[in-house]
Amino acid sequence: MGQAFKNKINNMQVYLVGGAVRDKLLGLKIKDRDWVVVGATPKQMLDLNYQQVGADFPVFLHPKSKEEYALARTERKTGQGYNGFECYAAQDVTLEQDLLRRDLTINAMALDEHDHIVDPYHGQQDLVDKKLRHVSAAFIEDPLRVFRVARFAARYAALGFTIADETMALMQAICHSGEIQHLSAERVWQETARSLSGPSPEIYIDVLKQCGALNVWFPELATLWGIPNPEKWHPEIDTGVHTLMVLQQAAKLSEKLTVRFAALVHDLGKGLTPEKYLPSHPGHEKSGLSAIKTLCERIKAPNDCRELAMIMSEYHTHVHRAFELKASTIVKMFSQCDPWRKPERFKEFLLACEADARGRTGFENRPYPNADFIWQAYQVALQVDVKAIVESGLKGEAIKQRLTEYRIKAISHLKATYQH
């Protein structure tokens, strides 16, 4: 750990803490290094040319590495939500006190200058046992920890980690208390985006469902569990189960957050189907649009995620029925999805459609030629010579009509080659 530990004056001690220690012990690549300084004052840090950046409590940037060094601190709950804490940072705060305020035991370890592990809350044992366990009863004071633990559960699911029962009980208590409602949408989206971008995003959603957070922040999604689908097309039947399977497939097909988010919310319309129609869902494609808008506004999802999700909801069944569609219907879909100006977004849409097709019991490894066919249809429509139509003397709306006619004709020829 070298240079960073050499900054010592008087009784000042520097420790590597948190995720860097955890991932070092797990044999994983360390992404960020956070440091805690015990026995120092802000003035001493400034005298060493550290740059102070913390507004609520003393955090400093190392003059060379620019890594974060925080003075050891304790926290006391004074209000609601993630920011409702009063921090105390002084020379008399011990390392053990600082580690006590952390969320999970596996994040409450430190490494000293001699590479000795300081582990007062048995994080090493929980690494061995593959348990995500809270450090203290103060866990319940910070509602953001519900989303953080769900993110860690998703991040380390492949290693076999699970949430300790007593920690899940505290997460449920936070959700039932209403405290979770006081989080900012920005923090909820930040945790969600990081989790959706990770290796097992479906675990994140499943954990939020188990503890009750999904009901509070993603009610349009939470309502899908228990909604049936026709068994012929969906052997898994339950729409919520299907949604997690689609998200899992999307994670295999693409690393893009937009694709994964579209996969997650593509069937929100099924939660609005009148009971008399079940297990069918006529018109769920369009009925889901308002639900997606509402959800995106609540969690402040970025525009690119919202736009792809809207396209996915409205047109995914078009792609599933690609070989049955009239050429004119395909061209109409193109006019709405606008692959002419946004071909990359259209590629993402087709990936999300493939994830939907494979996110069903027994369909996980089935080929999905529909996406290739629709992409080829786009390519042949793209080859229609717009310049020649303009130069033919047509004006205004007539140009658009002729262009549409030629595109329909080109796609009709393509369909004929598939049928033969």
N, C-alpha and C positions, 0 to 999 in steps of 0.2 A: 504494500500500500504506500510505502516510500515517503515522498516529499510531503504529503499532506499532514503527516503526523509530526513533522518537525517544528510546527508552529506552537511552541509552548513558552508561556511566561508565568512566573509564580506557580500557582496551582492549576493552571489551565490544562485540561486534557481533551484531546480530540478523538472521537470515535466514529467509525463507519457504522451506519445504522440502516435498519429497515430492509427494503427490497433487495439491496445489493448484497447484504449478508445472506438473506434467504436464498437468493438465486445462486450465490457462490456455493452454498451448502448443497443445493440441488444439482450442481454441475451445469447450470444454465448460463447463457451469455448475460453478463451484467449490462443493462441499458443505461441506467442513471445511478449516480452515487450521491447519497445524502449523508451529511455529516452533522454530528451534534458536538457542541463545545460545552464542556462542564467547567465551572469555576472562572468564567471570564465575564467582563463587562463590555457593553457596546463600545466604550472608549478604547479599551484594549484592542478590540477587533479593528476599529478605525485606525488606530496607531500602527497596526500591521498592514495597512493599505487594503483591507477588505472593504467592499462597497456595500452599504446597507440598502436592502431592497424591501424588507418586510414592513408593512404598514401596521398590522395588528400585533405582531410580535417580532423580536429581533432576528432577522435572517440576513446573512451576508454572502456576497459572492467572492470567491477566492480571487486574489489579484491576477493569477495566471490561468488556472484551470477554468475559472468562472463557475465551478460547482458550488452548490448551496451549503452553507454552514449556518446552522441555527443554534442559538443559545438554548441550553437545556431549559425546559419550561414545564409548568403544570397548567391544567385547565380546569375551570369551574363553570358549570352550567348556569347561565343567567337569563337566557331567553329561549325563544323557539328557533327551530331549524338548524342549519349547518353553521351559521355564523353566531349563534346565541351562546358564545363562550367568552369568559374573561380569562386572559392568559397572565401568568406570573412567571417572569424570567429574571433570575438573579443568580448571583454566585453560589448561593446556598442550595440550589436545586440539584439533586443528585441524578446520576444516570438512570438509576432504578426508577426514580419518580418520573423522569421523562418517558421511559419505556412503558410505564404503567398506563399512560394516557392513550397508547396506540390501540388499533382495532383488534388485530389477531396476534396470537402468540408467535406465529411464524414471521411476523413483521416487527416483533418486539425484541430483537436480538441486536447485539452490537459487537464490533470487532475493535480491539485496542491496538496500540502501536506495536505490540509484540505478536499480533495475529491470534491473540487469545479471545475466545468467544465469551461474551457476557450474556447470560441467558437466564435471568431471574424468574421467567414465567414459563419455562419448559417448552420453548418453541422447537428445540431440536427433537424432542420426543414426539411432538405433533407432526414434524416433518417425516419422522420414521413411520408414525401411525397414519400418515396422510389425512390429517384432520385439520379443518379450518375451525379454530376455536377462539372465542373472544378472550381478551386478556383479563378484563374485570367487569364488574356490574355496570361501570360507567359507559360501557359499550352502548347501552340503551339511550344515552343522552344525545347521540349524534345520528339522525335519521339517514344521512348520506351513507352510513356504513351498511345499510341494507343493500344498496346498489353496489357498493365496493365488494362486499362479500360475494354477491352474485357474480360479479366480474371475476373474482379470484376463482370461484367454483368453475366457471367456464374456462378460464385460462389454464387451470391445472387438472381439468377433468381427465385428460388423456393420461396423466400420471397416476390416476386413481384417487385423487383427493375428493373428499366429501365434507359436508358441513356437519359439525357436531350437533347432536340433538338439542343440547341446551342453548347453543348459539342460534339455531333456527327458532327456538322458542322465544328468544329475545327479539329476533327480527320480526316475528309475528306480533309480538307485543307492541313494537314500534309502529307497525302498520295499523293495528287496531286502535292505538291511542290517538290517531289523527295527526301525530307529530310529522309524519312523512309528507303531509300536504304542504308543510311550510318550506319545503325545499324549493330552490329556484329551478325553473324549467331548464335553464342553461346547464346546471350541474347534472340534472337527470339525463339530459341529452348527451353530455360529455361522457358519462359512464356507459350509456347505452351505445353510443357510437364506437367507443373503445371495445366494448364487448362484442358487438356485431362484427367488428373487424378482426376479432380473434379467432382461435382455432375451433371452438365449440360454442357458437353463439346460441344454439338451441338450449344449452344448459343454463345460460343467463336468464332466458325467458322463463324456463321451467322453474328456476329458483324463485323468481319474482312472483310466479303464480302460487307456489307453495306457501310463501310467507304473506301473501295478500297485497303486495305492492302493485301487482298487475291490475287489480281492481281499482286502485286509486289513480294511477297515472296512465294506464292503458286499458280502460274499461271496454273499449270497442274490440280489443283483442281478447280480453279475459272472458267475454261472453261466448266465444266460439266453442269452448269446451262443453260437451253435451249436445251440440248441434249435429244431427246426423247427416251423412251423405249417402247416396245410393251405393249399396255394397258392390254392385257390378263394377263400378268405376273406382270405388274407394273401399277396398277390403278393410282398411283401418277404421272406416265409418266416421269416427269422431273428427269434426273439423279442426278442433284445437290440436289434436294429435297430428293430423295432416299438416297443419301449419308448421309445427316444429320439424316434421320430416322434410318439408319443402325448404325451410331455412338451412337444415343440415346439408341438403343437396346443393343449395346455392353456395354454401361455404366451400364445397368441393369444386364447384365450377368456376368461381370467381372470387378474387380478393376484394372486389370493389364494394364499398359500403352501400352505394346506390342499389346494386343488384340484390344484396342481402336484405336491405330494408324493404324493397319492393316485394321480395319473396315473403317477408314477414306479414305484410299487410294486404296481400293481394285478394284475400277472401273475406274482408271485413263485411262485405255485403251479405254474406251468409248468416251473419248474426242478426240481420234485420228481416229475414224471410218469414212471412206469416206462417203460423204453425200448420195451417190447412194444406200448405204446399209440400211440407217436408215428406220424405228426405230430399226432394228436388229443390232447386233454388233458382226459379225463373227470374231473370233480370237482376241477379245479384251483382253482375259486372258493373252496372251503372248505379245501383243503390249503394254500392260501397264507396262511391266517390265522396259523398258528403261526410261519411265516417272517417275517411282518410284525411280530408281537410281539417276536420275537428281535432283529430289526434295530432296531426302535424303542427297545428296552431298551439295546442297545449304543451307539447314537448319542444316546440321551436325547432323542428327538423328543418334543415337547409333546403333551399329551393330544388336543388338537383335530385335530392331524395324524394321530395314530394312529387315532382313532375314525373319521374319514372314510375313511382307508385301509382299515380293516377292512370298512366298509360297501361300499366300492367293490369290494374283492376278492370278497366273497360275492355281491353282487347286480348286478354290471355286466351279466352275460349275461341277467339278467331283463329289463333295460331294452332290450337289443339284440333280445330276442324279444317286446317289449311287445305287439304286435298278435296274437301267438299265445297269450298267457297267458290262463288262466281268470280271471274277475273275482275269484274266491276267492283265487287265488294272488297277485294284485296287492294285495288287502287284507292278506294274510299278510305280504307284503313291507313294507307300510306299518307293520304292527305291530312289525316288527323294526327298521326304519329310523327310526321315530318322528318323522315330519314334523309330527305334531300339536303336539309341544312344541318341535321344532327345525326349522321350515320353511326357515330360511336354510341350514342344513347340508344339507337335502335338495336345495335348489337347487344347491348346490356339487357334490353327488353326481351330479346330472344333467349338469352341465357337464363333469365328469370322464368320464362315460359318452360324451358327445359327442366329447370329445377322443380317446377310445379308438376310436370308430367312424371318425373322420377320420384317425387316425394309421396309415394303411395306404396303400401305393403305389396311386395312382389314385383314392383315396377322399377326398383332402384337402378338396375343395370340394363334396362331396355333401351334400345336405340331410339332416337327421337328425330326422324328425318324431316319433321314438320318445319323445324327452324331453318334447316338448310334450304328447303324448298322456298320458304318465304324470303330468305336472303337472296336466292337466285332470282325470284320474281322482282325483287327490288332492283337487282343488277340489270335485268333486261329492260325494266321500265326506265332506268337511268340512261340507257343507251339510246332512247328515242331522241332524235335530233331536234331540239327546241329551236335552234337557229334557222333550220330549214323551214320550219313552220312559220316563223316570224317573217322570213324572206319571201314566203309565198303570197304575201299581201294581206293576210288576215289581220284583223284589228281586235283589240280589247278582249272581251269575253270569248270571242270566236277562237282566239289562240288557245285559251285554256281548255275549251271544249275539244278542239282538235288534238291537243296534247293528251288529254284524258282518253280519247278514242284510240290513239296510237298505243298508249300504254296498256290499255285493256287488250288490244289485239296482240301485243307482244307477249303478255302474260298468258293469253289463251293458247298461243303456240307452245309456250313452255308447259302448260298443263297437258297439252296433247302428247308431248313427248313422255311425260310421266305415265299417262294412261296406256301408252303402248309399250 
